[in-house]
Amino acid sequence: MPWWASWVLTLFGVSSLWMAGAGRWWAWGLCIINECLWIWYAIATHQYGFIVGAIAYGTVNARHLHAGWQAVRAEQRAKIAPSST
């Protein structure tokens, strides 16, 4: 494993969180991908403690992704539904 791999994963994770914090709901999906990559890194480097953290973060990211998707669907339904006024 190259020495810079953890730096790339960290930059990808921070960038994903930054985009999610800026209101881009789909960025939570990138965060989940990042956690999958951390699990791969943990296995490749025999640092299995990272797996526990990646699962925990991935669970939180999945909840945020689901909530963001639900909000987008609600907005779409509101645009389609006829106005009651």
Order of alpha helices (4+ residues) and beta strands (2+ residues): alpha-alpha-alpha
